[in-house]
Amino acid sequence: MDTEIPQTAIDYIHSLGRFSGKPGLHRIRALCAALGDPQDRLQFVHLAGTNGKGSTACMIASALRAAGLCVGLYTSPYLVQFYERIRVDGAMIPDADLTRLAERVAVACESLALPEGESIGEFEFTTALAFLYFAEQQCDIVVLETGLGGRCDATNVVRTTEASVITPVSLDHMAVLGDTVAEIAGEKAAIIKPGSAAVCAAGQAEEAMVVIRHACEACGAVWYTGAQDCRVLRCDIEGSAFVHDGQGYTIAMPGRHQIENAVTALRTLSALRERGWDIPVEAAVRGLARARMPGRLERLVDQPLVLLDGAHNAAGVEALCRAVDELLKMRRLHVVMGMVQDKEYETCVRKIARRADVFYACTPEADGREVDAHTISALAARECADVHTCRTAEDALGKALSAAQPKDCILVCGSLYLIGETEKILKSRQKMAE
């Protein structure tokens, strides 16, 4: 790897590009083989789905840590720091380890004989690096989130899993995954491995459920539904409390959709117990209570209340809208929103704008994929009477903070690029205030 240009391992990884050839696992298989197949020395909980997989993965990992296991967690994308994507026992991979392992993976890349015009892309490179790190750290189990789809996702190079988890499936990335929910479900269900426990989120669309069950039966996986009952005791901006299978739980991430994610996590933990993993119920209680996922109705400031949510497709925005209707109905709502082009941004903007008292449209920094703020403004103006077009995220957030009263709420939502920018802006402001 050239350590002069680019300057850092992260710069080098980003320079590899998002897409590196025709869809398939041939590149990641070749790369992992050149590295000694570190993934074969690990055990996995593998997750795919359109929405909720990041939060569900975080909850599962937190519970497994509370049970005394050494747990790797691989998620994407990151919000503020690249290191967020690779964690062991909650700690991000250190820069020194990232740099050292990037050198090793880069050398392996140079040895590969790939089809003409193909190369190792950013996600494939990072996935292989993560496997190396988790193996070095001797993780007992790794909670592994897919990046895009499932069948051809680089994480699907793993040969066996302890549990394959499918969170809610809806329309997203249709240019890559298919035009219908059934087609997309088929791509995601391809992570289910023979002999693994297959855990499917409740409330799955019927057409998705049919495909997922068929995939499970076809490969001889063990279908696991777990307890169905869930009684909600509390659901507010502080989080939720609920009873599942006779046991009480609390979660800090607000919204009923997070209760649904927690139930999927609990079903996964039950499936792991069936396979011999020692996960006391008390560990599940502690783990769920401690679980935090940035950018999921994340609370950063109290007066005015500032919430960040990375809902960026129609199903995610629908869940966000339900949370807004339930949790924020007594507050004046200022919305800061930016989107990228490969999402259903028209639908997303209009649904959120319908609930806004004031709407600030901005253009996120999204590597050329961003939707111009004027386009967002025009869509929002169909649903909200008070719309402002802002040049940047910092401009939009500054105007919202100036206008909002202490009891109001500022909701920053849409593109994950915008959420990451906002995290940096607010942390910088807090440092300056100190």
Secondary structure, DSSP 8 states (H G I E B T S, - for coil): --SSSSSSHHHHHHHT-S--SSSSSHHHHHHHHHTT-GGGG--EEEEE-SSSHHHHHHHHHHHHHHTT--EEEE----SS-GGGGEEETTEE--HHHHHHHHHHHHHHHHT----TT----HHHHHHHHHHHHHHHTT-SEEEEE-SS-STT-GGGG-S--SEEEE----S-SHHHH-SSHHHHHHHHHTT--TTSEEEE-TT--HHHHHHHHHHHHHHT-EEE-----EEEEEEETTEEEEEETTEEEEESS-SHHHHHHHHHHHHHHHHHHHTT----HHHHHHHHHH---TTSSEEEETTTEEEEE---SHHHHHHHHHHHHHHSTTS-EEEEEE-BTTS-HHHHHHHHHTT-SEEEE-----TT-B--HHHHHHHHTTT-S-EEE-SSHHHHHHHHHHH--TT-EEEEEE-HHHHHHHHHHHHHHHHHH-
